[in-house]
Amino acid sequence: MSALIFGSSWCSACPEELLQISGLYSKWKEQGVEVVFVSLDTDAEVFKKFVDRFPFISISDYKKWESPAVKNYHIFETPTIFLLDKNRKIILRPNDAKQLDSWIDFYLIKGNQ
């Protein structure tokens, strides 16, 4: 299972959400959940400085809204969060880190891995 987050350094709500996710990351990682942050940033230095504080995988192709990943997932706002099962099928599009945490707990407790 994995959490996929789309966001950027220029998104006003992203830093708070990503810090909350950072706080939950070790708990999720112990349960086999990986977090991948896909940034819409266009400047490599800004991106690196922004994600330096996060413990999870962070990537950017510096194409902003033109990124194939952004287009494939139909992203039109940031942050956008998805919970994916082990086959990368979208299970949920939670509103925030708190809802994501609740669903990860529910999904793992129910044994739906």
C-alpha positions in Angstrom: 0.0 0.0 0.0 1.2 3.5 -0.6 0.1 7.1 -0.2 0.6 9.3 -3.2 0.6 13.1 -2.6 0.7 15.8 -5.3 1.8 19.2 -4.1 4.4 21.9 -4.3 6.4 24.5 -2.4 4.1 27.3 -3.7 0.9 25.5 -2.5 -0.3 27.3 0.7 -1.8 24.2 2.3 1.0 21.7 1.3 3.6 22.4 4.0 1.1 21.8 6.8 -0.2 18.6 5.2 3.2 17.3 4.4 4.5 18.0 8.0 1.5 16.0 9.3 2.3 13.2 7.0 5.9 13.3 8.0 4.8 12.9 11.6 2.8 9.8 10.7 5.4 8.4 8.3 7.3 6.1 10.7 4.0 4.5 11.9 2.9 3.9 8.3 6.3 2.6 7.2 6.3 0.0 10.0 2.9 -1.2 8.6 4.4 -1.5 5.1 2.9 1.8 3.7 5.2 3.9 1.6 4.7 7.6 0.9 5.6 9.2 -2.4 5.4 13.0 -2.8 5.1 14.2 -6.4 6.0 17.9 -6.6 4.7 20.3 -9.2 7.7 22.6 -8.6 9.6 23.8 -11.6 12.9 24.9 -10.0 15.3 22.1 -8.8 16.8 24.2 -6.0 13.5 25.3 -4.6 12.2 21.7 -4.8 15.3 20.3 -3.0 15.1 22.9 -0.2 11.4 22.3 0.2 11.5 18.5 0.4 14.8 18.2 2.4 12.8 18.0 5.7 10.6 15.1 4.6 11.5 11.5 5.3 9.6 10.0 2.5 10.3 9.7 -1.3 10.0 13.0 -3.0 10.2 13.5 -6.8 9.6 16.2 -9.4 10.0 16.3 -13.2 9.8 20.1 -13.0 6.9 20.3 -15.5 4.3 21.6 -13.1 0.8 21.0 -14.6 2.3 19.5 -17.8 3.8 16.5 -15.9 2.6 13.2 -17.2 1.9 12.0 -13.6 -0.3 15.1 -13.0 -2.2 14.5 -16.2 -2.5 10.7 -15.6 -4.0 11.3 -12.2 -6.1 14.2 -13.3 -4.7 16.6 -10.7 -6.3 20.0 -10.7 -5.4 21.3 -7.2 -2.8 20.8 -4.6 -2.5 19.1 -2.3 -4.1 16.0 -3.7 -3.8 12.7 -1.9 -4.4 9.2 -2.9 -4.3 5.9 -1.0 -3.2 3.1 -3.4 -3.4 -0.7 -2.7 -0.5 -3.1 -3.5 -1.6 -3.2 -7.1 -1.5 0.6 -7.3 -5.3 0.8 -7.6 -6.8 3.9 -6.0 -8.6 3.0 -2.8 -9.4 6.5 -1.6 -8.8 10.1 -2.3 -8.7 11.5 1.3 -9.2 15.2 2.1 -6.2 15.4 4.4 -3.6 13.6 6.4 -5.9 12.8 9.3 -8.4 11.1 7.0 -5.6 9.2 5.3 -4.3 8.0 8.7 -7.8 6.7 9.7 -8.2 4.9 6.4 -4.7 3.3 6.6 -5.5 2.1 10.1 -8.9 0.8 9.0 -7.6 -0.9 5.8 -4.8 -2.7 7.6 -6.9 -3.7 10.6 -9.5 -5.2 8.3 -6.7 -7.2 6.6 -7.4 -5.8 3.2 -3.8 -5.5 2.3 
